[in-house]
Amino acid sequence: MTNGGEITTENLKLVDQVEYKIPGPGQFGPLPGASQTIIPAQLGPGETGTYNYEITFDPVPGATYRNTVKVTITNHSGHLGKEFGPEPKAGFSLPSSPTTVYIDRTASVVDELTCPTGFTCTIADSGYPEWNNIGEGKDDEPYTWTVTYTLTPDQGSTVCDKVEFKNTATLTESDTKQTRTASAGVSWGCAIISNGCTYTQGYWKNHPGMWPVGSSPETPFFRSNQTWLQVLKTPPKGGNAYYILAHQYIAAQLNILNGASSTDEVNTAITWAEGFFNTYTPTSALEKTIRNQATSYANLLDRYNNGDIGPGHCSTE
């Protein structure tokens, strides 16, 4: 289709309709269900566009066929604001016997892995197969291909947060050259082996990807209307006893979930803190005795998280 005008088309649309006529008197009429609407990009002055489409229909015995395409724009000279344009027609016939045409009888597949910084990724086999005879009576049969990668942290790498490995397979069809892709990702993270030691609240705040199983940075923190991680990242402005206690409570709980042993006094502080958080919010006005108890238990849990009491502090952070 070519734009023979001097300005760019507006609202260009093509409606293709297969029409048929049975033997005897009568006119061509639309074949039900055998139509397609195409909304292409607009054409500039003198610009030509080619549009591929496919219409599937059941033949009508003895019928004669033709194809009609209604091409309309809304800025046609003399018809501004209305859909107007030509309607070319062309007759066609169906083959007397079924014909099978195989397209894309072969296809090639390439598999690629995005390897994050700090890792070396190697593939077990160096070549990629070409899948042959696709479509020759095997349309519904699956093709399975296994590729094995070895993922190794680089020597001296300190990468321990969760990282994403993204694998993408691309299939290129031999005849049409169409490509199809599929991607999948897998996360990797090293486990923190605490050997019973503890980390500070600063470590857990800066390493949310390493929180132990049974915890989540996005879990709501009691009545605070914040998540655990949001609470941990909120500075205790003005000596806010709620946040002072919450920071040490969160760190202590994560340390225990991570395998660190506890003590009776630490367990008592944690139990009291949970009752406190179930009662008060970050903006609650606290009586002096409650505030003093909260900061006292916060100091105790801080000593635990720093390794002054309990199993001891982990050697590195």
Buried (B, 14 or more C-beta within 10 A) or exposed (E): BEBEBEEBBEEBBBBBBBBBBEEEEEEBEEBEEBBBEBEEEBBEEEEEBEEEEEEEBEEEEEBBBBBBBBBBBBBBEEEEEEBBBEEEEEEEEEEEEEEEEEEBEBBBBEBBBEBEEBBEBEBEEEEBEEBEEBBEEEEEEEEEEEBEEEBEBEEEEEBBBEBEBEBBBBBBBBEEEEEEEEEEEEEBEBEBEBEBBBBBBEBBBBBBEBBBEEBEBEEEBBEBEBBBBBBBBBEBEEEBBBBBBBBBBBBBBBBBEBBBBBEEBBEEBBEBBEEBBEEBEBEEEBEEEBBEBBBBBBBBBBBBBBBEBBBBBBEEE
